[in-house]
Amino acid sequence: MIRVSLLGHIRSSLGSNEVTFPEEELDIKTIIERLRLMSKESSPGFSMYNTLAMIEDGEAFVPASASRKVKTGERVVIVPFSHGG
């Protein structure tokens, strides 16, 4: 299971602070796309191009520039560029 914490308007868009995915491994691009599909909005204001992914080991990156895979037990924080602090 992969735990994903959501911040800013992504959290509002999904109506949740956190989501979990049952898979043992997913890449961040897939996680972002799944979050977009889960959004209550017809046109979510986030994508892999305007979102920061932070992994518990301290790694932070824009998903569009990396194909980083997240494994079971790792925690991910997804932050929109315009997160409001």
PDB file with one MODEL, atoms N, CA, C and O in Angstrom:
MODEL        1
ATOM      1  N   MET A   1       0.839  -1.171   0.000  1.00  0.00           N
ATOM      2  CA  MET A   1       0.000   0.000   0.000  1.00  0.00           C
ATOM      3  C   MET A   1       0.888   1.240   0.000  1.00  0.00           C
ATOM      4  O   MET A   1       1.893   1.309   0.708  1.00  0.00           O
ATOM      5  N   ILE A   2       0.493   2.212  -0.808  1.00  0.00           N
ATOM      6  CA  ILE A   2       1.221   3.474  -0.917  1.00  0.00           C
ATOM      7  C   ILE A   2       0.318   4.589  -0.392  1.00  0.00           C
ATOM      8  O   ILE A   2      -0.808   4.754  -0.860  1.00  0.00           O
ATOM      9  N   ARG A   3       0.812   5.347   0.572  1.00  0.00           N
ATOM     10  CA  ARG A   3       0.049   6.446   1.161  1.00  0.00           C
ATOM     11  C   ARG A   3       0.477   7.765   0.528  1.00  0.00           C
ATOM     12  O   ARG A   3       1.667   8.056   0.408  1.00  0.00           O
ATOM     13  N   VAL A   4      -0.519   8.559   0.124  1.00  0.00           N
ATOM     14  CA  VAL A   4      -0.257   9.835  -0.525  1.00  0.00           C
ATOM     15  C   VAL A   4      -0.978  10.935   0.236  1.00  0.00           C
ATOM     16  O   VAL A   4      -2.206  10.937   0.319  1.00  0.00           O
ATOM     17  N   SER A   5      -0.213  11.873   0.794  1.00  0.00           N
ATOM     18  CA  SER A   5      -0.790  13.036   1.473  1.00  0.00           C
ATOM     19  C   SER A   5      -0.990  14.139   0.452  1.00  0.00           C
ATOM     20  O   SER A   5      -0.158  14.342  -0.432  1.00  0.00           O
ATOM     21  N   LEU A   6      -2.100  14.847   0.581  1.00  0.00           N
ATOM     22  CA  LEU A   6      -2.459  15.886  -0.378  1.00  0.00           C
ATOM     23  C   LEU A   6      -2.483  17.242   0.313  1.00  0.00           C
ATOM     24  O   LEU A   6      -2.957  17.365   1.442  1.00  0.00           O
ATOM     25  N   LEU A   7      -1.970  18.255  -0.370  1.00  0.00           N
ATOM     26  CA  LEU A   7      -1.953  19.618   0.173  1.00  0.00           C
ATOM     27  C   LEU A   7      -2.626  20.581  -0.802  1.00  0.00           C
ATOM     28  O   LEU A   7      -2.828  20.267  -1.975  1.00  0.00           O
ATOM     29  N   GLY A   8      -2.965  21.754  -0.289  1.00  0.00           N
ATOM     30  CA  GLY A   8      -3.492  22.839  -1.113  1.00  0.00           C
ATOM     31  C   GLY A   8      -4.771  22.479  -1.844  1.00  0.00           C
ATOM     32  O   GLY A   8      -5.612  21.739  -1.333  1.00  0.00           O
ATOM     33  N   HIS A   9      -4.902  23.014  -3.049  1.00  0.00           N
ATOM     34  CA  HIS A   9      -6.139  22.807  -3.800  1.00  0.00           C
ATOM     35  C   HIS A   9      -6.301  21.365  -4.281  1.00  0.00           C
ATOM     36  O   HIS A   9      -7.400  20.977  -4.677  1.00  0.00           O
ATOM     37  N   ILE A  10      -5.245  20.571  -4.256  1.00  0.00           N
ATOM     38  CA  ILE A  10      -5.400  19.154  -4.601  1.00  0.00           C
ATOM     39  C   ILE A  10      -6.225  18.469  -3.512  1.00  0.00           C
ATOM     40  O   ILE A  10      -7.108  17.662  -3.802  1.00  0.00           O
ATOM     41  N   ARG A  11      -5.930  18.797  -2.275  1.00  0.00           N
ATOM     42  CA  ARG A  11      -6.709  18.261  -1.153  1.00  0.00           C
ATOM     43  C   ARG A  11      -8.176  18.675  -1.290  1.00  0.00           C
ATOM     44  O   ARG A  11      -9.074  17.852  -1.111  1.00  0.00           O
ATOM     45  N   SER A  12      -8.418  19.940  -1.606  1.00  0.00           N
ATOM     46  CA  SER A  12      -9.795  20.423  -1.777  1.00  0.00           C
ATOM     47  C   SER A  12     -10.476  19.740  -2.954  1.00  0.00           C
ATOM     48  O   SER A  12     -11.652  19.382  -2.879  1.00  0.00           O
ATOM     49  N   SER A  13      -9.750  19.565  -4.014  1.00  0.00           N
ATOM     50  CA  SER A  13     -10.292  18.953  -5.227  1.00  0.00           C
ATOM     51  C   SER A  13     -10.737  17.509  -4.991  1.00  0.00           C
ATOM     52  O   SER A  13     -11.717  17.050  -5.577  1.00  0.00           O
ATOM     53  N   LEU A  14     -10.007  16.796  -4.127  1.00  0.00           N
ATOM     54  CA  LEU A  14     -10.348  15.406  -3.837  1.00  0.00           C
ATOM     55  C   LEU A  14     -11.190  15.253  -2.571  1.00  0.00           C
ATOM     56  O   LEU A  14     -11.766  14.191  -2.333  1.00  0.00           O
ATOM     57  N   GLY A  15     -11.262  16.307  -1.761  1.00  0.00           N
ATOM     58  CA  GLY A  15     -12.045  16.258  -0.537  1.00  0.00           C
ATOM     59  C   GLY A  15     -11.451  15.342   0.517  1.00  0.00           C
ATOM     60  O   GLY A  15     -12.174  14.761   1.327  1.00  0.00           O
ATOM     61  N   SER A  16     -10.125  15.217   0.503  1.00  0.00           N
ATOM     62  CA  SER A  16      -9.456  14.326   1.446  1.00  0.00           C
ATOM     63  C   SER A  16      -8.026  14.790   1.689  1.00  0.00           C
ATOM     64  O   SER A  16      -7.398  15.386   0.814  1.00  0.00           O
ATOM     65  N   ASN A  17      -7.519  14.509   2.887  1.00  0.00           N
ATOM     66  CA  ASN A  17      -6.130  14.836   3.218  1.00  0.00           C
ATOM     67  C   ASN A  17      -5.161  13.781   2.713  1.00  0.00           C
ATOM     68  O   ASN A  17      -3.973  14.049   2.533  1.00  0.00           O
ATOM     69  N   GLU A  18      -5.675  12.583   2.487  1.00  0.00           N
ATOM     70  CA  GLU A  18      -4.807  11.460   2.138  1.00  0.00           C
ATOM     71  C   GLU A  18      -5.577  10.430   1.335  1.00  0.00           C
ATOM     72  O   GLU A  18      -6.773  10.229   1.545  1.00  0.00           O
ATOM     73  N   VAL A  19      -4.883   9.781   0.415  1.00  0.00           N
ATOM     74  CA  VAL A  19      -5.438   8.639  -0.304  1.00  0.00           C
ATOM     75  C   VAL A  19      -4.425   7.501  -0.246  1.00  0.00           C
ATOM     76  O   VAL A  19      -3.231   7.733  -0.053  1.00  0.00           O
ATOM     77  N   THR A  20      -4.893   6.309  -0.408  1.00  0.00           N
ATOM     78  CA  THR A  20      -3.996   5.154  -0.456  1.00  0.00           C
ATOM     79  C   THR A  20      -4.249   4.381  -1.733  1.00  0.00           C
ATOM     80  O   THR A  20      -5.368   4.332  -2.242  1.00  0.00           O
ATOM     81  N   PHE A  21      -3.194   3.784  -2.235  1.00  0.00           N
ATOM     82  CA  PHE A  21      -3.289   2.924  -3.403  1.00  0.00           C
ATOM     83  C   PHE A  21      -2.809   1.534  -2.984  1.00  0.00           C
ATOM     84  O   PHE A  21      -1.791   1.420  -2.302  1.00  0.00           O
ATOM     85  N   PRO A  22      -3.516   0.486  -3.376  1.00  0.00           N
ATOM     86  CA  PRO A  22      -3.189  -0.866  -2.909  1.00  0.00           C
ATOM     87  C   PRO A  22      -1.946  -1.482  -3.561  1.00  0.00           C
ATOM     88  O   PRO A  22      -1.417  -2.472  -3.055  1.00  0.00           O
ATOM     89  N   GLU A  23      -1.485  -0.925  -4.651  1.00  0.00           N
ATOM     90  CA  GLU A  23      -0.358  -1.502  -5.369  1.00  0.00           C
ATOM     91  C   GLU A  23       0.919  -1.505  -4.542  1.00  0.00           C
ATOM     92  O   GLU A  23       1.072  -0.726  -3.601  1.00  0.00           O
ATOM     93  N   GLU A  24       1.821  -2.386  -4.906  1.00  0.00           N
ATOM     94  CA  GLU A  24       3.128  -2.452  -4.242  1.00  0.00           C
ATOM     95  C   GLU A  24       4.117  -1.460  -4.839  1.00  0.00           C
ATOM     96  O   GLU A  24       5.113  -1.111  -4.206  1.00  0.00           O
ATOM     97  N   GLU A  25       3.838  -1.004  -6.069  1.00  0.00           N
ATOM     98  CA  GLU A  25       4.741  -0.059  -6.729  1.00  0.00           C
ATOM     99  C   GLU A  25       3.964   0.733  -7.769  1.00  0.00           C
ATOM    100  O   GLU A  25       3.200   0.163  -8.547  1.00  0.00           O
ATOM    101  N   LEU A  26       4.156   2.029  -7.783  1.00  0.00           N
ATOM    102  CA  LEU A  26       3.561   2.920  -8.783  1.00  0.00           C
ATOM    103  C   LEU A  26       4.546   4.034  -9.077  1.00  0.00           C
ATOM    104  O   LEU A  26       5.313   4.440  -8.204  1.00  0.00           O
ATOM    105  N   ASP A  27       4.528   4.532 -10.310  1.00  0.00           N
ATOM    106  CA  ASP A  27       5.356   5.712 -10.554  1.00  0.00           C
ATOM    107  C   ASP A  27       4.520   6.958 -10.251  1.00  0.00           C
ATOM    108  O   ASP A  27       3.290   6.916 -10.264  1.00  0.00           O
ATOM    109  N   ILE A  28       5.201   8.045  -9.983  1.00  0.00           N
ATOM    110  CA  ILE A  28       4.535   9.273  -9.566  1.00  0.00           C
ATOM    111  C   ILE A  28       3.607   9.802 -10.657  1.00  0.00           C
ATOM    112  O   ILE A  28       2.541  10.337 -10.353  1.00  0.00           O
ATOM    113  N   LYS A  29       3.994   9.661 -11.909  1.00  0.00           N
ATOM    114  CA  LYS A  29       3.125  10.124 -13.001  1.00  0.00           C
ATOM    115  C   LYS A  29       1.773   9.421 -12.932  1.00  0.00           C
ATOM    116  O   LYS A  29       0.735  10.059 -13.111  1.00  0.00           O
ATOM    117  N   THR A  30       1.774   8.129 -12.677  1.00  0.00           N
ATOM    118  CA  THR A  30       0.527   7.365 -12.559  1.00  0.00           C
ATOM    119  C   THR A  30      -0.282   7.835 -11.364  1.00  0.00           C
ATOM    120  O   THR A  30      -1.504   7.954 -11.448  1.00  0.00           O
ATOM    121  N   ILE A  31       0.386   8.101 -10.256  1.00  0.00           N
ATOM    122  CA  ILE A  31      -0.314   8.588  -9.067  1.00  0.00           C
ATOM    123  C   ILE A  31      -1.014   9.911  -9.370  1.00  0.00           C
ATOM    124  O   ILE A  31      -2.179  10.087  -9.012  1.00  0.00           O
ATOM    125  N   ILE A  32      -0.323  10.836 -10.020  1.00  0.00           N
ATOM    126  CA  ILE A  32      -0.917  12.136 -10.352  1.00  0.00           C
ATOM    127  C   ILE A  32      -2.127  11.944 -11.268  1.00  0.00           C
ATOM    128  O   ILE A  32      -3.168  12.565 -11.054  1.00  0.00           O
ATOM    129  N   GLU A  33      -2.000  11.096 -12.277  1.00  0.00           N
ATOM    130  CA  GLU A  33      -3.119  10.872 -13.196  1.00  0.00           C
ATOM    131  C   GLU A  33      -4.310  10.248 -12.476  1.00  0.00           C
ATOM    132  O   GLU A  33      -5.453  10.614 -12.748  1.00  0.00           O
ATOM    133  N   ARG A  34      -4.063   9.324 -11.574  1.00  0.00           N
ATOM    134  CA  ARG A  34      -5.163   8.731 -10.798  1.00  0.00           C
ATOM    135  C   ARG A  34      -5.828   9.769  -9.901  1.00  0.00           C
ATOM    136  O   ARG A  34      -7.050   9.779  -9.750  1.00  0.00           O
ATOM    137  N   LEU A  35      -5.018  10.638  -9.310  1.00  0.00           N
ATOM    138  CA  LEU A  35      -5.586  11.701  -8.482  1.00  0.00           C
ATOM    139  C   LEU A  35      -6.469  12.624  -9.323  1.00  0.00           C
ATOM    140  O   LEU A  35      -7.535  13.046  -8.875  1.00  0.00           O
ATOM    141  N   ARG A  36      -6.032  12.929 -10.519  1.00  0.00           N
ATOM    142  CA  ARG A  36      -6.840  13.763 -11.419  1.00  0.00           C
ATOM    143  C   ARG A  36      -8.184  13.097 -11.712  1.00  0.00           C
ATOM    144  O   ARG A  36      -9.215  13.769 -11.747  1.00  0.00           O
ATOM    145  N   LEU A  37      -8.175  11.798 -11.920  1.00  0.00           N
ATOM    146  CA  LEU A  37      -9.418  11.072 -12.182  1.00  0.00           C
ATOM    147  C   LEU A  37     -10.328  11.027 -10.959  1.00  0.00           C
ATOM    148  O   LEU A  37     -11.550  10.949 -11.093  1.00  0.00           O
ATOM    149  N   MET A  38      -9.739  11.077  -9.775  1.00  0.00           N
ATOM    150  CA  MET A  38     -10.505  11.043  -8.527  1.00  0.00           C
ATOM    151  C   MET A  38     -11.074  12.411  -8.158  1.00  0.00           C
ATOM    152  O   MET A  38     -11.930  12.504  -7.278  1.00  0.00           O
ATOM    153  N   SER A  39     -10.618  13.454  -8.808  1.00  0.00           N
ATOM    154  CA  SER A  39     -11.026  14.820  -8.491  1.00  0.00           C
ATOM    155  C   SER A  39     -12.531  15.009  -8.667  1.00  0.00           C
ATOM    156  O   SER A  39     -13.147  14.423  -9.557  1.00  0.00           O
ATOM    157  N   LYS A  40     -13.104  15.837  -7.800  1.00  0.00           N
ATOM    158  CA  LYS A  40     -14.521  16.180  -7.908  1.00  0.00           C
ATOM    159  C   LYS A  40     -14.748  17.198  -9.025  1.00  0.00           C
ATOM    160  O   LYS A  40     -15.882  17.402  -9.459  1.00  0.00           O
ATOM    161  N   GLU A  41     -13.687  17.828  -9.483  1.00  0.00           N
ATOM    162  CA  GLU A  41     -13.774  18.863 -10.510  1.00  0.00           C
ATOM    163  C   GLU A  41     -13.649  18.241 -11.891  1.00  0.00           C
ATOM    164  O   GLU A  41     -12.894  17.288 -12.083  1.00  0.00           O
ATOM    165  N   SER A  42     -14.388  18.780 -12.852  1.00  0.00           N
ATOM    166  CA  SER A  42     -14.322  18.246 -14.208  1.00  0.00           C
ATOM    167  C   SER A  42     -12.984  18.552 -14.872  1.00  0.00           C
ATOM    168  O   SER A  42     -12.527  17.811 -15.742  1.00  0.00           O
ATOM    169  N   SER A  43     -12.364  19.648 -14.452  1.00  0.00           N
ATOM    170  CA  SER A  43     -11.054  20.015 -14.986  1.00  0.00           C
ATOM    171  C   SER A  43     -10.131  20.362 -13.814  1.00  0.00           C
ATOM    172  O   SER A  43     -10.014  21.528 -13.438  1.00  0.00           O
ATOM    173  N   PRO A  44      -9.478  19.352 -13.243  1.00  0.00           N
ATOM    174  CA  PRO A  44      -8.609  19.607 -12.086  1.00  0.00           C
ATOM    175  C   PRO A  44      -7.521  20.619 -12.437  1.00  0.00           C
ATOM    176  O   PRO A  44      -7.015  20.632 -13.559  1.00  0.00           O
ATOM    177  N   GLY A  45      -7.170  21.457 -11.479  1.00  0.00           N
ATOM    178  CA  GLY A  45      -6.172  22.491 -11.714  1.00  0.00           C
ATOM    179  C   GLY A  45      -4.753  22.030 -11.442  1.00  0.00           C
ATOM    180  O   GLY A  45      -3.871  22.853 -11.199  1.00  0.00           O
ATOM    181  N   PHE A  46      -4.522  20.726 -11.478  1.00  0.00           N
ATOM    182  CA  PHE A  46      -3.169  20.220 -11.251  1.00  0.00           C
ATOM    183  C   PHE A  46      -2.846  19.132 -12.258  1.00  0.00           C
ATOM    184  O   PHE A  46      -3.733  18.449 -12.769  1.00  0.00           O
ATOM    185  N   SER A  47      -1.579  18.989 -12.527  1.00  0.00           N
ATOM    186  CA  SER A  47      -1.096  17.965 -13.450  1.00  0.00           C
ATOM    187  C   SER A  47       0.341  17.621 -13.061  1.00  0.00           C
ATOM    188  O   SER A  47       0.875  18.168 -12.096  1.00  0.00           O
ATOM    189  N   MET A  48       0.952  16.732 -13.797  1.00  0.00           N
ATOM    190  CA  MET A  48       2.336  16.378 -13.480  1.00  0.00           C
ATOM    191  C   MET A  48       3.292  17.520 -13.807  1.00  0.00           C
ATOM    192  O   MET A  48       4.469  17.457 -13.451  1.00  0.00           O
ATOM    193  N   TYR A  49       2.804  18.567 -14.480  1.00  0.00           N
ATOM    194  CA  TYR A  49       3.648  19.693 -14.853  1.00  0.00           C
ATOM    195  C   TYR A  49       3.636  20.830 -13.835  1.00  0.00           C
ATOM    196  O   TYR A  49       4.524  21.683 -13.862  1.00  0.00           O
ATOM    197  N   ASN A  50       2.649  20.861 -12.938  1.00  0.00           N
ATOM    198  CA  ASN A  50       2.569  21.959 -11.968  1.00  0.00           C
ATOM    199  C   ASN A  50       2.413  21.442 -10.540  1.00  0.00           C
ATOM    200  O   ASN A  50       1.781  22.080  -9.697  1.00  0.00           O
ATOM    201  N   THR A  51       2.993  20.292 -10.294  1.00  0.00           N
ATOM    202  CA  THR A  51       2.870  19.633  -9.002  1.00  0.00           C
ATOM    203  C   THR A  51       4.246  19.157  -8.537  1.00  0.00           C
ATOM    204  O   THR A  51       5.058  18.681  -9.330  1.00  0.00           O
ATOM    205  N   LEU A  52       4.482  19.297  -7.253  1.00  0.00           N
ATOM    206  CA  LEU A  52       5.726  18.825  -6.653  1.00  0.00           C
ATOM    207  C   LEU A  52       5.436  17.540  -5.884  1.00  0.00           C
ATOM    208  O   LEU A  52       4.458  17.462  -5.139  1.00  0.00           O
ATOM    209  N   ALA A  53       6.280  16.543  -6.064  1.00  0.00           N
ATOM    210  CA  ALA A  53       6.163  15.288  -5.319  1.00  0.00           C
ATOM    211  C   ALA A  53       7.340  15.202  -4.355  1.00  0.00           C
ATOM    212  O   ALA A  53       8.492  15.381  -4.748  1.00  0.00           O
ATOM    213  N   MET A  54       7.039  14.927  -3.099  1.00  0.00           N
ATOM    214  CA  MET A  54       8.081  14.763  -2.091  1.00  0.00           C
ATOM    215  C   MET A  54       7.959  13.357  -1.510  1.00  0.00           C
ATOM    216  O   MET A  54       6.886  12.941  -1.074  1.00  0.00           O
ATOM    217  N   ILE A  55       9.069  12.639  -1.513  1.00  0.00           N
ATOM    218  CA  ILE A  55       9.110  11.283  -0.989  1.00  0.00           C
ATOM    219  C   ILE A  55       9.732  11.343   0.401  1.00  0.00           C
ATOM    220  O   ILE A  55      10.553  12.217   0.682  1.00  0.00           O
ATOM    221  N   GLU A  56       9.346  10.428   1.256  1.00  0.00           N
ATOM    222  CA  GLU A  56       9.772  10.471   2.652  1.00  0.00           C
ATOM    223  C   GLU A  56      11.281  10.471   2.845  1.00  0.00           C
ATOM    224  O   GLU A  56      11.764  10.885   3.899  1.00  0.00           O
ATOM    225  N   ASP A  57      12.033  10.017   1.856  1.00  0.00           N
ATOM    226  CA  ASP A  57      13.487  10.012   1.999  1.00  0.00           C
ATOM    227  C   ASP A  57      14.105  11.387   1.728  1.00  0.00           C
ATOM    228  O   ASP A  57      15.327  11.538   1.737  1.00  0.00           O
ATOM    229  N   GLY A  58      13.252  12.386   1.487  1.00  0.00           N
ATOM    230  CA  GLY A  58      13.738  13.744   1.268  1.00  0.00           C
ATOM    231  C   GLY A  58      13.815  14.141  -0.191  1.00  0.00           C
ATOM    232  O   GLY A  58      14.081  15.302  -0.499  1.00  0.00           O
ATOM    233  N   GLU A  59      13.589  13.210  -1.088  1.00  0.00           N
ATOM    234  CA  GLU A  59      13.624  13.512  -2.511  1.00  0.00           C
ATOM    235  C   GLU A  59      12.395  14.335  -2.887  1.00  0.00           C
ATOM    236  O   GLU A  59      11.280  14.023  -2.469  1.00  0.00           O
ATOM    237  N   ALA A  60      12.603  15.383  -3.674  1.00  0.00           N
ATOM    238  CA  ALA A  60      11.507  16.213  -4.156  1.00  0.00           C
ATOM    239  C   ALA A  60      11.747  16.488  -5.637  1.00  0.00           C
ATOM    240  O   ALA A  60      12.875  16.755  -6.052  1.00  0.00           O
ATOM    241  N   PHE A  61      10.690  16.422  -6.421  1.00  0.00           N
ATOM    242  CA  PHE A  61      10.846  16.626  -7.857  1.00  0.00           C
ATOM    243  C   PHE A  61       9.501  16.907  -8.510  1.00  0.00           C
ATOM    244  O   PHE A  61       8.446  16.702  -7.911  1.00  0.00           O
ATOM    245  N   VAL A  62       9.560  17.377  -9.744  1.00  0.00           N
ATOM    246  CA  VAL A  62       8.372  17.560 -10.568  1.00  0.00           C
ATOM    247  C   VAL A  62       8.161  16.248 -11.319  1.00  0.00           C
ATOM    248  O   VAL A  62       9.060  15.802 -12.032  1.00  0.00           O
ATOM    249  N   PRO A  63       6.998  15.623 -11.174  1.00  0.00           N
ATOM    250  CA  PRO A  63       6.764  14.320 -11.794  1.00  0.00           C
ATOM    251  C   PRO A  63       6.999  14.289 -13.301  1.00  0.00           C
ATOM    252  O   PRO A  63       7.339  13.233 -13.836  1.00  0.00           O
ATOM    253  N   ALA A  64       6.831  15.399 -13.997  1.00  0.00           N
ATOM    254  CA  ALA A  64       7.044  15.416 -15.442  1.00  0.00           C
ATOM    255  C   ALA A  64       8.504  15.172 -15.807  1.00  0.00           C
ATOM    256  O   ALA A  64       8.803  14.790 -16.938  1.00  0.00           O
ATOM    257  N   SER A  65       9.417  15.391 -14.860  1.00  0.00           N
ATOM    258  CA  SER A  65      10.839  15.268 -15.173  1.00  0.00           C
ATOM    259  C   SER A  65      11.470  13.989 -14.639  1.00  0.00           C
ATOM    260  O   SER A  65      12.671  13.775 -14.800  1.00  0.00           O
ATOM    261  N   ALA A  66      10.671  13.142 -14.008  1.00  0.00           N
ATOM    262  CA  ALA A  66      11.242  11.929 -13.424  1.00  0.00           C
ATOM    263  C   ALA A  66      10.219  10.800 -13.460  1.00  0.00           C
ATOM    264  O   ALA A  66       9.012  11.029 -13.379  1.00  0.00           O
ATOM    265  N   SER A  67      10.719   9.602 -13.581  1.00  0.00           N
ATOM    266  CA  SER A  67       9.819   8.445 -13.566  1.00  0.00           C
ATOM    267  C   SER A  67      10.034   7.659 -12.270  1.00  0.00           C
ATOM    268  O   SER A  67      10.042   6.428 -12.272  1.00  0.00           O
ATOM    269  N   ARG A  68      10.202   8.371 -11.194  1.00  0.00           N
ATOM    270  CA  ARG A  68      10.466   7.773  -9.881  1.00  0.00           C
ATOM    271  C   ARG A  68       9.334   6.835  -9.486  1.00  0.00           C
ATOM    272  O   ARG A  68       8.161   7.203  -9.548  1.00  0.00           O
ATOM    273  N   LYS A  69       9.686   5.640  -9.087  1.00  0.00           N
ATOM    274  CA  LYS A  69       8.706   4.675  -8.610  1.00  0.00           C
ATOM    275  C   LYS A  69       8.648   4.735  -7.092  1.00  0.00           C
ATOM    276  O   LYS A  69       9.671   4.877  -6.422  1.00  0.00           O
ATOM    277  N   VAL A  70       7.449   4.626  -6.567  1.00  0.00           N
ATOM    278  CA  VAL A  70       7.214   4.603  -5.139  1.00  0.00           C
ATOM    279  C   VAL A  70       6.811   3.179  -4.784  1.00  0.00           C
ATOM    280  O   VAL A  70       6.021   2.551  -5.490  1.00  0.00           O
ATOM    281  N   LYS A  71       7.356   2.681  -3.694  1.00  0.00           N
ATOM    282  CA  LYS A  71       7.087   1.302  -3.286  1.00  0.00           C
ATOM    283  C   LYS A  71       6.259   1.256  -2.018  1.00  0.00           C
ATOM    284  O   LYS A  71       6.182   2.228  -1.268  1.00  0.00           O
ATOM    285  N   THR A  72       5.643   0.106  -1.795  1.00  0.00           N
ATOM    286  CA  THR A  72       4.844  -0.114  -0.593  1.00  0.00           C
ATOM    287  C   THR A  72       5.583   0.381   0.637  1.00  0.00           C
ATOM    288  O   THR A  72       6.776   0.129   0.809  1.00  0.00           O
ATOM    289  N   GLY A  73       4.859   1.083   1.482  1.00  0.00           N
ATOM    290  CA  GLY A  73       5.442   1.591   2.721  1.00  0.00           C
ATOM    291  C   GLY A  73       6.011   2.987   2.607  1.00  0.00           C
ATOM    292  O   GLY A  73       6.171   3.669   3.620  1.00  0.00           O
ATOM    293  N   GLU A  74       6.325   3.434   1.391  1.00  0.00           N
ATOM    294  CA  GLU A  74       6.836   4.796   1.226  1.00  0.00           C
ATOM    295  C   GLU A  74       5.665   5.773   1.266  1.00  0.00           C
ATOM    296  O   GLU A  74       4.579   5.486   0.762  1.00  0.00           O
ATOM    297  N   ARG A  75       5.902   6.903   1.861  1.00  0.00           N
ATOM    298  CA  ARG A  75       4.887   7.942   1.941  1.00  0.00           C
ATOM    299  C   ARG A  75       5.248   9.058   0.970  1.00  0.00           C
ATOM    300  O   ARG A  75       6.409   9.454   0.865  1.00  0.00           O
ATOM    301  N   VAL A  76       4.254   9.552   0.273  1.00  0.00           N
ATOM    302  CA  VAL A  76       4.422  10.607  -0.717  1.00  0.00           C
ATOM    303  C   VAL A  76       3.574  11.803  -0.305  1.00  0.00           C
ATOM    304  O   VAL A  76       2.449  11.635   0.168  1.00  0.00           O
ATOM    305  N   VAL A  77       4.102  13.001  -0.480  1.00  0.00           N
ATOM    306  CA  VAL A  77       3.329  14.221  -0.290  1.00  0.00           C
ATOM    307  C   VAL A  77       3.251  14.911  -1.647  1.00  0.00           C
ATOM    308  O   VAL A  77       4.269  15.133  -2.302  1.00  0.00           O
ATOM    309  N   ILE A  78       2.035  15.247  -2.060  1.00  0.00           N
ATOM    310  CA  ILE A  78       1.813  15.905  -3.333  1.00  0.00           C
ATOM    311  C   ILE A  78       1.422  17.361  -3.048  1.00  0.00           C
ATOM    312  O   ILE A  78       0.455  17.630  -2.335  1.00  0.00           O
ATOM    313  N   VAL A  79       2.194  18.289  -3.620  1.00  0.00           N
ATOM    314  CA  VAL A  79       2.000  19.720  -3.344  1.00  0.00           C
ATOM    315  C   VAL A  79       1.850  20.460  -4.671  1.00  0.00           C
ATOM    316  O   VAL A  79       2.734  20.385  -5.524  1.00  0.00           O
ATOM    317  N   PRO A  80       0.739  21.172  -4.852  1.00  0.00           N
ATOM    318  CA  PRO A  80       0.629  22.010  -6.069  1.00  0.00           C
ATOM    319  C   PRO A  80       1.576  23.198  -5.939  1.00  0.00           C
ATOM    320  O   PRO A  80       1.849  23.650  -4.827  1.00  0.00           O
ATOM    321  N   PHE A  81       2.073  23.702  -7.047  1.00  0.00           N
ATOM    322  CA  PHE A  81       2.978  24.852  -6.997  1.00  0.00           C
ATOM    323  C   PHE A  81       2.337  26.022  -6.265  1.00  0.00           C
ATOM    324  O   PHE A  81       3.010  26.742  -5.528  1.00  0.00           O
ATOM    325  N   SER A  82       1.042  26.212  -6.466  1.00  0.00           N
ATOM    326  CA  SER A  82       0.339  27.318  -5.809  1.00  0.00           C
ATOM    327  C   SER A  82      -0.436  26.784  -4.611  1.00  0.00           C
ATOM    328  O   SER A  82      -1.667  26.760  -4.619  1.00  0.00           O
ATOM    329  N   HIS A  83       0.293  26.353  -3.577  1.00  0.00           N
ATOM    330  CA  HIS A  83      -0.354  25.670  -2.458  1.00  0.00           C
ATOM    331  C   HIS A  83      -0.758  26.595  -1.320  1.00  0.00           C
ATOM    332  O   HIS A  83      -1.483  26.163  -0.424  1.00  0.00           O
ATOM    333  N   GLY A  84      -0.328  27.826  -1.317  1.00  0.00           N
ATOM    334  CA  GLY A  84      -0.773  28.780  -0.308  1.00  0.00           C
ATOM    335  C   GLY A  84      -0.118  28.630   1.055  1.00  0.00           C
ATOM    336  O   GLY A  84      -0.612  29.181   2.038  1.00  0.00           O
ATOM    337  N   GLY A  85       0.963  27.907   1.129  1.00  0.00           N
ATOM    338  CA  GLY A  85       1.701  27.818   2.386  1.00  0.00           C
ATOM    339  C   GLY A  85       1.369  26.654   3.254  1.00  0.00           C
ATOM    340  O   GLY A  85       1.944  26.502   4.332  1.00  0.00           O
TER     341      GLY A  85
ENDMDL
END
